[in-house]
Amino acid sequence: MNTLEHRKATASLQILNPDGTPAAHREVRVDQTSHQFLFGCGAFDAVALMKTEDKTRKAFLEERMKLWLELFNYGTLPFYWGRYEPEEGRTAYPETMAAARWLREKGVTLKGHPLCWHTVCAPWLMKFSNEEILRRQLERIHRDVTAFREVIGLWDVINEVVIMPVFDKYDNAITRICREKGRIELVKEVFAAAKESDPGATLLINDFNTSVSYEILLEGLLAAGVPIGAIGIQSHQHQGYWGAEKLCDVLERFSRFGLPIHFTENTLISGSIMPAHIEDLNDWQVDEWPSTPEGEDRQAREIAEMYTILFRHPLVEAITTWDFNDGCWLKAPSGFVHEDNSLKPSFHALKGLIHGDWETHLTLATDGEGRLRFTGFKGDYLVKTEKNQASLSLTRDMEAALTL
């Protein structure tokens, strides 16, 4: 699909005066205030902001999150079991909930990541039997999804299942139970626990493996009745931009399932490209990884092209760039801002799309019966006259009367 008409809807409005008569020949301002589409980024710094007591650090993080909010309406919060609960019973609930509430107050939709993963797993699980590990894993899902159900509506339920039972970098509790139960049975159980805890949540499976192996796994899961709400696709491109051809191939292959597609973890760097011979990105350990002017221009172009391709596709509902700032995972120059919070070209490029080309702002006039009609990008709007204003949610073609 080469147009963006599927991202838009038409509103037919009648504007009424407070006394109920038509507001004829009145100027009306229509401004989009948020998108239905989920433009996202990792929001881990919101948790750090809630936790820090250092005034200088707090001011720095407040500045960073202010810039974050200029771009995004969707954030991913960390629930890595080994960090969220490093000791059994001692969790990061206070600062994580504070961050979630703070972001929700600012209109941000939230996702938790992840509920089950073999990496960054809680080390204290290793003393238990496989049966007990599974019991505690399901208990953990019930506890956290229930606790956050009022503020988090999306979850990466299980992460990187394709490699999970054969992962051999180090022993861990989740690989143990996945190897014993098999991929499909484990996914069924963790999804069932999440669904029971919040029936209205969008539940994702998430993987970096975009080969036929992921497709085969999805086939098996859907045949087994697993309630997958969206297919999560990671796209960490430290070894170079996928390009339009690969993006379109991935979209075509995973579209056959007819499920929403979320690009859950996107990375495009603004420095030297990681060598192609590195098989596990985590093996690339460097003291520094600087951003360069040439790399920053390249990153901005690639982000603009990738977002445009994904935004055009009717099944894509969300795009999450993983790092907002440089120097995070692998010390990569992967952000929209430098480590000191100064803006990079990619920040301006993406803002020009999300809050420029893909956002609707109109000045209109009613006819003699107070009617007007407009087509705009789906999302929330503020409709204003010189005296009053009203909110409007445009998610499909609609008719409404507004008293202004």
CORNOR-V381009 format. One record per pair of residues at least 12 apart in sequence whose ideal C-beta (glycine too) atoms are under 6 Angstrom apart, sorted by sequence separation. I is the first residue (numbers start at 1). J is the second residue. If there is no record, write none. Layout:
i;j
I;J
I;J
This chain:
i;j
49;61
191;203
323;335
324;336
325;337
326;338
327;339
362;374
390;402
48;61
165;178
326;339
380;393
381;394
164;178
165;179
325;339
390;404
45;61
360;376
378;394
388;404
360;377
378;395
271;289
45;64
46;65
271;290
358;377
383;402
385;404
271;291
270;291
271;292
161;183
205;228
231;254
271;295
270;295
115;141
203;229
204;230
206;232
208;234
270;296
202;229
75;103
202;230
204;232
231;259
235;263
158;187
270;299
230;260
231;261
232;262
233;263
234;264
237;267
41;72
234;265
235;266
236;267
237;268
238;269
268;299
40;72
43;75
158;190
195;227
230;262
232;264
39;72
75;108
77;110
79;112
157;190
240;273
39;73
40;74
42;76
43;77
44;78
157;191
187;221
239;273
268;302
73;108
74;109
75;110
76;111
77;112
191;226
239;274
268;303
291;326
38;74
88;124
184;220
188;224
191;227
238;274
76;113
85;122
157;194
239;276
35;73
82;120
188;226
34;73
82;121
155;194
187;226
218;257
80;120
81;121
82;122
112;152
115;155
133;173
184;224
210;250
81;122
110;152
114;156
115;157
116;158
117;159
289;331
291;333
111;154
112;155
113;156
134;177
238;281
289;332
303;346
51;95
133;177
289;333
50;95
114;159
162;207
300;345
304;349
118;164
130;176
155;201
157;203
284;330
300;346
303;349
307;353
104;151
126;173
130;177
158;205
159;206
160;207
162;209
263;310
299;346
303;350
47;95
50;98
125;173
153;201
154;202
155;203
156;204
296;344
297;345
47;96
50;99
118;167
145;194
149;198
296;345
300;349
130;180
156;206
100;151
121;172
142;193
146;197
162;213
47;99
121;173
141;193
145;197
162;214
46;99
121;174
141;194
145;198
118;172
261;315
138;193
142;197
162;217
260;315
261;316
266;321
267;322
118;174
262;318
263;319
264;320
46;103
118;175
260;317
265;322
206;264
255;315
241;302
247;309
251;313
271;333
269;332
270;333
269;333
269;334
267;334
34;107
116;190
238;332
76;320
68;324
64;341
40;318
63;341
38;318
40;320
41;321
42;322
71;351
41;324
6;314
1;312
1;314
39;354
32;359
32;360
31;361
30;362
29;363
28;364
27;365
26;366
36;378
23;366
36;379
24;368
30;374
35;379
34;379
24;370
34;380
22;369
23;370
32;379
33;380
22;370
32;381
33;382
15;366
30;381
31;382
30;383
15;370
29;384
14;370
14;371
28;385
13;372
26;385
36;395
12;373
11;374
10;375
8;375
8;377
9;378
7;377
11;394
9;394
16;401
9;396
10;397
11;398
12;399
13;400
14;401
15;402
16;403
9;397
13;402
15;404
